[in-house]
Amino acid sequence: MSLTTGGFSTFVGIGNREDLSDDIYRISPEETPFVSAIGRGKASAVYHEWQKDSLRTRDLSNAQLEGDDVSPTTSAPTVRVGNYCQISRKSWAITGTQEVVDKAGRSSEVAFNKAKCGAELKLDIEAIAMNTQGYSAGATDAARKARALESWLTTNDSRGTGGADSTGAAYAPSDATAGDMRTFTEIILKANLQKCVVAGAKPKIMFAGPVNRARASDFTGRANTRQMVSPSEKILATASIYASDFGDLKVMHNLQQRERTVFLIDPEMASIDYLRPIGSENLAKIGDSIRGYMLGEWTLKVHNEAAHGVIADVTTT
């Protein structure tokens, strides 16, 4: 078959309009489950401080004489801890021409980029907050940094051989080498949950990367579970709640955290506290462009690190 004689086709036609849909499809992950689950607070200084406390060790010999005089025991002071506020920012610059031309999928290039920067900034905060960095006071030539979650957690820890907790607020924990990483198992999870409970913690959410979130669904504790579903409608192959000896644990995946780490979190015992909430600002006009940025000044407040658990150095494949 061939083009009919004299046939006028799109290959030579002039003036055909383009066909560009008004839809813009984005599949990049936008969820921030950790920041969304924990609280939100306010900071009033660059270095944000709070106090933590604990009860005295149980005294099994606490039996007193009748009518005995009391010699008060010296009370232990509270412990003062803190974290630095970190400035995180995303920016844009749009030419005046690009803002006014007819566009598909958005009426304003500035508004589109502002919304996109806001989503990117939230992802950055989620990823930084769940990472390993220690805090830094900063300087004129160095940015302040907030202490991240994995640097905080030292009481209820489970690490591979060679892995080690952070040695202080300014330090990241040490990772085990690849050869000393462990497969995430139900035995490891149960041991860490027990450690949490003994310390007084009540974790309610388990955060894991996709690989280890999927492993949790294969824990043998599910072997004896039953759920009535129609065979033609659903295959049950996941566990969204882990019912442990110490309470229910919601199981969630988080694409922003390190795959090699699993967290057991009490969301009531952590928050993102803002010195300056996330907002947008316009930059001074230079030339024929519209410039601006989205900024937040924030810190991670871990109310008491013993309220949470960390299982580190687990395999990622």
Number of C-alpha atoms within 10 A of each C-alpha: 3 4 8 8 6 6 7 10 10 9 6 7 8 8 7 7 6 6 6 9 8 10 9 8 7 7 5 7 12 13 15 19 16 24 21 13 15 18 15 14 16 15 20 12 11 17 16 21 15 14 12 13 11 12 6 8 6 7 7 6 6 6 7 9 6 6 6 7 8 7 6 6 6 6 7 10 10 11 10 10 15 19 25 25 29 25 19 19 20 19 18 16 15 15 14 14 11 14 16 11 11 11 13 12 14 13 13 16 19 20 12 12 19 21 13 14 20 21 17 18 20 19 20 16 24 24 20 20 25 23 19 23 22 23 23 19 16 12 8 6 6 9 13 19 22 28 30 27 23 27 25 28 23 19 16 23 21 23 21 18 14 13 17 18 20 19 14 13 18 18 18 22 20 17 19 18 12 11 11 15 20 18 14 23 15 16 10 16 21 14 14 21 26 17 19 23 18 11 15 13 22 24 24 18 21 25 24 26 20 17 15 23 22 17 16 24 18 16 17 11 13 15 8 6 7 8 6 7 10 8 8 6 7 9 9 11 9 15 18 14 16 19 13 13 9 13 13 14 20 17 20 19 20 22 18 23 23 18 22 21 23 26 23 26 25 21 20 15 19 24 21 22 20 24 21 15 14 17 13 18 12 13 13 10 10 8 8 10 14 20 17 19 18 23 20 22 21 28 30 29 32 26 18 18 22 22 24 35 29 26 23 27 28 23 17 16 9
